[in-house]
């Protein structure tokens, strides 16, 4: 586990109509403050990686589809600096993941269906001063292999 990353297991409450699931509560104490909620849909096989923030934390949830989420700690002085963590998220594993500022993150859509992500941030997006630093999905400093392995 990367220092400061929190994975919250979500609980489904099913009945004969479907199910109900809480995602985020104010008493979870996950976000330092609320900035923005956003939604994105990505098609099968898409890789969106890597980026990181200097000011904001992200909180990710995949309500539809499945994704391989990859986190890499870029923070100087962090006890987990240079470590990589993988979290499988989505319909098959409903979790919420807190990604601290300074941790590079990205995901790959798994399976044959699109994946939808809902994410919360501690800052609102500012197009005049965006807090989004980009790295290539195959950045050699991270060295993550995105291919599916036969096991």
C-alpha positions in Angstrom: 0.0 0.0 0.0 1.2 3.5 -0.8 1.2 5.8 2.2 -1.9 8.0 2.3 -3.9 5.9 -0.2 -7.1 4.7 1.3 -9.3 2.0 -0.2 -12.9 2.0 1.2 -14.8 -1.2 0.5 -18.4 -0.3 -0.4 -21.4 -2.3 0.8 -24.4 -3.2 -1.4 -27.8 -3.5 0.2 -29.8 -5.7 -2.2 -33.5 -6.4 -2.3 -35.9 -7.6 -4.9 -35.8 -4.3 -6.7 -32.0 -4.1 -7.1 -29.5 -2.6 -4.6 -28.5 0.5 -2.8 -24.9 1.5 -2.1 -23.5 4.5 -0.3 -20.4 5.9 -2.0 -19.2 8.8 0.1 -20.3 10.2 3.5 -19.2 13.3 5.3 -18.2 11.2 8.3 -15.8 9.0 6.2 -13.3 11.9 6.6 -11.7 11.0 3.3 -11.5 14.4 1.6 -9.8 17.4 3.3 -12.4 19.6 1.5 -14.8 19.2 -1.4 -13.9 20.8 -4.7 -15.7 19.1 -7.5 -17.5 15.9 -8.7 -16.9 14.7 -12.2 -17.9 11.7 -14.5 -16.1 10.1 -17.4 -16.7 7.1 -19.6 -13.9 5.2 -21.3 -14.1 2.4 -23.9 -12.8 -1.1 -23.6 -9.0 -1.3 -23.7 -8.4 2.4 -23.2 -5.5 3.4 -21.0 -5.7 6.8 -19.3 -2.4 7.3 -17.6 -0.5 8.9 -16.0 -1.1 12.2 -14.3 -0.7 13.7 -10.8 -1.6 16.8 -8.9 0.4 19.1 -6.7 -2.5 20.6 -4.8 -5.5 18.3 -5.0 -6.5 14.8 -3.8 -8.7 12.6 -5.9 -11.3 10.1 -4.8 -12.2 7.5 -7.5 -15.2 5.2 -8.0 -16.1 3.1 -11.0 -19.9 2.4 -10.9 -19.9 0.7 -14.3 -17.4 -1.6 -15.9 -14.1 -2.6 -14.5 -10.6 -1.0 -14.4 -7.1 -1.7 -13.4 -6.1 1.4 -11.4 -2.3 2.0 -11.1 -0.9 4.4 -8.5 2.8 5.4 -8.2 4.2 7.5 -5.4 6.2 10.4 -6.7 6.3 12.3 -3.4 9.9 13.1 -2.2 10.4 12.0 1.4 7.3 9.7 1.4 7.9 6.4 3.1 6.5 4.7 0.0 8.3 7.0 -2.6 8.9 5.1 -5.8 6.4 2.3 -5.0 3.5 1.2 -7.3 0.1 -0.1 -6.2 -2.5 -1.7 -8.3 -6.2 -1.7 -7.4 -8.9 -3.5 -9.4 -12.0 -1.5 -9.2 -15.5 -1.5 -10.7 -18.7 -3.6 -10.8 -16.8 -6.7 -9.7 -15.0 -4.9 -6.8 -16.9 -1.8 -5.6 -14.4 0.3 -3.8 -13.6 3.9 -3.4 -9.9 4.9 -3.6 -8.4 8.1 -2.2 -5.4 9.2 -4.2 -3.2 11.8 -2.4 -1.6 14.7 -4.2 1.8 13.7 -5.5 0.7 10.2 -6.4 0.6 9.5 -10.1 -2.5 7.6 -11.2 -4.1 6.1 -14.2 -6.3 3.3 -15.3 -6.9 0.7 -18.0 -10.5 -0.4 -18.9 -10.8 -4.2 -18.5 -13.3 -6.4 -20.3 -15.5 -5.8 -23.3 -17.7 -3.0 -21.9 -17.0 0.7 -21.3 -16.1 1.8 -17.8 -17.6 4.8 -16.1 -15.7 6.7 -13.4 -17.1 9.2 -10.9 -14.5 11.1 -9.1 -14.4 13.8 -6.4 -11.5 16.3 -5.9 -10.5 18.6 -3.2 -10.1 21.5 -5.7 -12.3 22.7 -8.6 -10.7 22.6 -12.0 -9.2 25.9 -13.0 -8.4 26.1 -16.8 -6.2 29.1 -16.2 -4.0 27.2 -13.7 -4.7 23.5 -14.1 -3.3 21.3 -11.3 -2.6 18.4 -13.7 0.9 17.2 -14.5 1.1 14.5 -17.2 3.4 11.5 -17.6 3.3 9.0 -20.4 1.5 5.7 -19.8 4.8 3.9 -20.4 7.0 6.3 -18.5 10.2 4.4 -17.8 10.6 5.9 -14.3 7.4 4.2 -13.4 8.0 1.1 -15.5 4.5 -0.4 -15.3 3.6 -3.1 -17.8 -0.1 -2.7 -18.8 -0.4 -6.0 -20.6 -2.6 -8.7 -19.3 -0.6 -11.7 -18.2 -1.6 -15.4 -18.6 -1.5 -16.9 -15.1 
